[in-house]
Amino acid sequence: MSVVVADGGGECLVIVKGAPESVLPACTQVELDGVAKELDTALLEQAQTLFRGLSGDGYRVLAVAYRTVERRTAYTVSDECDLTLAGFAAFLDPARADVAATIAALRADGVIVKILTGDNELVTQRICATVGLATGVIVLGAQVDRMSDPALAAVAERTTVFARVSPTQKNRIILALRSRGHVVGCVGDGINDAPALRSADVGISVDNAVDVARDAADIILLEKRLSVLHDGVVEGRRAFGNIMKYVLMGTSSNFGNMLSMAGAALLLPFLPMLPLQILLNNFLYDLSQVAIPSDRVDRSYLVKPRHWNVAFIRRYMLVLGPISSAYDFLTFVVMLGVFHAGPTLFRTGWFVESLATQTLVIFVIRTAGRPWAHGPSRALAAGVTASVATGVALPFTPLAGWLGFAPLPPMFFGALLVMIVAYLGLVEVVKRWFYRRYPM
């Protein structure tokens, strides 16, 4: 960048600052002890050695040069020639203390960290070394320009550091990684980062970034620590794991309920459950799952990224759904064959059994491992327990008549307990077989 300044006289001064690689070739002189001398080969090598030394020590270096020009109304790039080198301005911007630990944590959890920077390769290599990031072969922006998009995509996958890249080149690299199926997050705070922030799956900036970077980003970090990135990744995966619990439980139980309702409608001379009872059942069931976001998830969900797998959900539904339906039909047999239930008692018994089994099964489905080794959160356990207790108590309350319920005989609850234990045990056995056969 160049500016033209005047002190009121007839001549002006063009002052140039920029990357030494760009400024030094435009210089023909150097100022030493207040005297301009020819920038010969020896002095040029001395300047370049100083620049490389500062860069190797982690400094960002700007070269400053100037020349005298006549006063006129306009100036062009052609005026940036025959400059006198005034010296270097070196800036040290050390990495934050938590960067190395954050990069290590992201790497351990399957997130690959790449550097796309306009800085030169020397300072970039030094900074990467201080934060524990192996650079390997550094690809420069000039090399990126010579690559086709397919070639760049292949190079981008195996390259950790890109240096001296322009905004356009950063954007190409982001798009190249996305073209290979990667989910890409981009962190940036400058004007040069705006295109890449917009093209990434998730653009991340900070609250003191330039306006255009904040506008282009999807997320603004308010805390002054990079570790919030890792925290965000973990929380996102935890949320995905808990969502999957609800989806798997909901699809399998609803599929089983659909089979049960269809079968009962064909076999029984009365409605197996009244519309109000179905709505109440669903309400208590959904209410018990409100605390799922507070639940712990398997470590396997946190150590690597997951994607929606509709085929997996469909298989899970088709395998575990009929088990729920089988125990519903067993309830029908008990209610009709043992208790000789009429329509009201039958509906009450199925309501309680259906609510208990489809709600308590969350304790089994919530983990791919052993349920007793991975306990639920207190909120989830309390919510499920309260929902089941409410369903059991309703037939004995003044609301029973209005809801179409009747008090259940004591022996029913003994049979219900046996069915619940058997159902949860069978689901656990089938679940383990399923995860061995169809790992997610």
N, C-alpha and C positions, 0 to 999 in steps of 0.2 A: 504494500500500500504506500502511496506517495501523497505528500501534501506540499503545497507551495506557500511559503511565508515571505513577508517583506517587513522591513523595519523603517519604512518611510523613504528609503533611497530609491535610486533608479533601478537597482537590480533586486532579484528575488532569489530565494534559496529553495531548491527542490530537495526535500528530505524523504528518503526511502527507507522503509523497514520491511523485513520479510525473512523467509527461510534463507540461510546462508547459501544453500545450493543455488538459489535463484538470484541472490544479490551479488555474490562474489564475481560471477562472470560479467556483470555489468560495470565492475569497478576497474579503473585504470590507475588509481592512486590510492595511497593509504596515509592517514594522518598519524605521525609519530612525534610525540613531544611538541605538538602544536605546529609541526611543519609537514606539508604534503610531500610525499615521496612517491616515486614510481612503484607501482605494485608489480615487482618483477617476480620471477619464478620462485626465488628463495622466500620472499615475503609472503607470496601466495600460499606456498606450502606451509609456512609457519602459521598463517591464519587458519588454514584448513586443519592443521594438526591441533590447534587450540580448540577449534569448533568440535572436532571429533572427540577430543578429551573431555570437554564439557558435556557432550551428549552421552558419552560412555559413563559419566558419573551421574547420569539421571537428570541433567539440566535440560530444559527447553530453551533453545538458543535462537535469538533474532539478530540478524545483521542490520546495522544502521549505517547508511551512506548518504552523501549529499553532493550537490553541484550547484554552481551559480548560473542563473539564467536571466535573460532580459525580461523585464516586465511586459506582459501582454495579456490579452483578454482570455486566452484559452491555452491549455497545455495537453499534451498527448503522451502515450506510452513511449514515443520516440525520444522524449525528454529524459527518460530513465536510462541514460547511457553516460559513459565517461565519468562515472561517479568516483567520489573519494570515500574510501572506507573509514568510518569514524571508530568502529569497534563492534563489540558484541554485547547484547543484553541477555543475561542468563537468568532463568527463573527456575526455582526448585519447587515442585509441587509433589511432595511425598505422598505415597499411598496411605490411606487411613489404616489405623492399627488393626481393624477387624477384617481387612480385605483378604489376607492370606487364609484366615480361618473360614471365611465365607466361600472362597473359591474351592477350598478343600471339601467343605460340606456339600456344595453343589455338585462337585465331581462324584462324591460318594453316593449321591442320590440320583445319578444318571443325567445330570445337566452338564452339557459341554459348554465351556466358556471360551469365547473367541474374542480377539481384540481387533477392531477396525479403527484405525487412527490416522490422522493427518500428520502426526509426528514422524520424524525419521526413524529408521530401523535401530539406530544405536541407542537412543534414549528409550525407545519402546522395549528393547531387549533388556536394558538395565532395570526398568520398572517391573517387567514380567519376572525377572529373577528375584526381585525383592518380595514378591507376593507368591512365589512358589509355582509360577505358571511356566511350564516348559514351552519354549517358542518353536523349536524345530526350524524348518526352513521358513523364513519370512518372505512373503510375497508382496511386492511393491505395486503401487498404483499403475505405473507404466506397464508392468506385466499384465495386469488385469485388462488394460485396454486392448492388448493384443489377443485376448482369448475370446472365443465364441461363448455363447451362453451355456451350451452343454459342457464345454471344457471347463468353464468357470465353476459350474455346479460340482463337477468331480473334484476340482482343486479345492473348492471351499470346504468340502466335507473333511478333507485330510489336513487342512492348514489351520493353525491356531492363530497366527498373527498376520494381519495385513497392515502395512505401514505406507505412509505417504499416499493415502487414498483420498480422492475427492468425494464430495457429496454424491455425485452420480455413481461413482464406483462403489461406495458403501451401499447404495440402494440396489445396484446390480448383485452384489454379494448376498444381501438379504433375500432377494427374489430367487437367486440361484439355489440357496439352501431350502427355501420353501418348495421349489420345483421338485426337489428330491424327497418330499414327504416329511420334512422336519417341521416341528412347531417352533417358531423363532420368536424370542423376546429380544428387544433392542433397548439398551440404556443409553441415553444421550442428553446433553443439556445445551448444545450450541445450535446455531443456524445451520451449520454443516450437517447436523444429525437429523434435521427435520424430514427429508425424504425417506430415510431409512426407518425412522420412527413410525411414519405413516404406513410403510409397506410391510412392517413386521406384524406377526399375529398379535403381539402385545407390545405396544410402545410405552416405554417407561422413562419418565423424566423426574426432575427434582423441583422443589418449590422456588429455588432461586435461578432457574434456567431462564433463557431468553424466551420472550412471549411465543415466538413461532414454534419452539420446541415443546413448550407446554401445550399449545393448541394441537400439535400433531400427535401428542402422546395419549394413550388410553388411561395410564395410571400416573399420578404425581406422588412421589415419595416425600413425606413431610418430616420423617425422622432423619437425623444426620448420621446414619450408619447404613452400610451396604448389606448388613446381615438381614435386613427386612426383606430382601429379595428371596433369600432362602426360607425365611419364615412364611412368605407368601406362597412359595412353591409347596411347602409342606401342608399349609392350611388348605390350599386348593386340592391337593391329593386326598387330604382327610375328608373334605366336603364331598369329593367324588366317591370315595369309599362309602360314606354314609348314604349318599343318594342311591348307590347301587344296592345297599341293603334294602331300602324301601322298595325299589323297583323289583328286585328279585322276590321279596316277600309278597308284594302286592300282586304281581302278575301270576305267581304260582297259586296263591290262595284264591284270588278272584277266578282264575281258570277252574280251580277245583269247585268253587261255589257255583259256577255256571253249570258244570256237569251235574252237580248234586241237585240244583234247582230243576234242570231239565228232566233228570231221571225221576225226581219226586213228582213233578207235574204229570208225568206219564203214568205213574203207578198209584198215586193217591187220589181218592175221590174228593179231596178238598185242597185248598191252597196250602202248600207246605209252610209258608210264612207270609204274613200280611205285609203290604207295602210299607206301613209305618214301622213295623218291626225291622224290615230290611234297612230302612233309612237310619234307624236308631243303631242297628248293628254296625253299619258303616261309620256312623258318627263316632261311636265309642272306639272302634278300631283305629280310625284316623287320629283321634284325640290321644290315644296311647302312643302314637309314633311321633308326636310333636317334639319329644326330647331326643330324637335320633341325632340331630346335629351336635349334641353334647357327648355323644358316645365315642369311645376309643375305636380305632380301626387297626386291622392287621398291619404289621410292619411291612409286608409285601406291597401294600398300597402306597407306602411312603418312599420306598427306595427306588422306584422306577415309575416313569409316567404310564398312565393307563388311557385307553381310548374306549369310546362306546363300541360295544360288540353286540349288535342286535341278534346275531345267530346264537351267541352264548346265552342271552336272556331267553330266547325262544326255546332252546333245549332245556334250560333250567325249568321253565314253566311247564313244558310237556312232560318232564320226568317227575317233578315234585308235586305238580298240581293234582294229578290223579290220586296221590296218597291222601291228600286232604279230602278228596271226594270219597275215597274208600271208607274213611272214618265217619264221614257224614252218613253214608249208607248203613254203617254199623250202628250209628245212633238211631236211625230209623227202625232197625230191627229190634233194638232194645226198647224203644218207646212203644212200638206196636206189639211186639211179642212178649215182653216181660211186664210192662206196665199197662198194656191194653189202653193206651192213651187215645183220647178223643182229639179233635182238631186243636183245641186250646192248649191242652197239656203237651201235645206233640210239638206245636210251634214253640212253646216255652222251652222244652228240652233241647230242640235243635238250635234255638237262638243262643242258649247258654253254651252248648258244646261248640257251635261254630265260632262264637266270639272268643272262647277260651283257647281253642286250638290255633286259630289263625293269628291270634295276638301273642300267645306264649312262644310260638315258633320263631319269633324274632331272636330269642336267646340262642337258638341253634343256627339260624341262617346268618346272623351278624358276623360270624367269623368262619373262615375256611378251616380253622384248626379245631381243637377241642374246646367246647364252650366253657367248661369249668376252669380252663387255664387262661381264658381271656374274658374276664368278667365285664359286664356292661357298666355304663355310668350309673350313678345313683339316680339321676333324673329319669333315665330310661326305665330302670327297674321299678321306680316308684310309679311312673306313668302306666306301664303295662299292668302292674299289680292293681292299681286303682281302677283301671278299666275293667279288668276281669271281675274284681270284687263288686263293682257297680252292676255288671250284667247278672251276677249271681244273686244279688240282693233285690233287684227290681221286682221279681215275681212275688216277693213277700212284703212289698210296700203298698200304700194306698193307690199308687199309680198303676198297679197291675191290671185292674179291670179296664181302665181306659186304654192301656197299651195292648190288651188282648192276651195277657199272661195269666197263668194259674200257678199256685204254689207247687213246687216239685217235691216228690217223696224223698225222704232221707236216703234211701237206697240208691237213688239216681246219682247222688254225688259220689258215692263209692264207685259206681260204674264209670262215672265221668273221670274220676282220678285215675283209674286203671287205663282208660282210653287215652288220656292226656300223656301219661308216662310212656305208653306203648307207641303213641304217635310221634312224640319227640324223639324217642329212641330210634324208631325206624327212619325218620327224616335224617337223623345224624348219620346213620349207616349209609343211606343212599347218597347223602351229601358228600361224604368222603369218597365214595366210589365215583361220583360225578366229577369231582375236582381232579381225581387221578386220571379219569378218562378224557375230560375236557378242561385242561388247565386254562385259566383266564389270562 
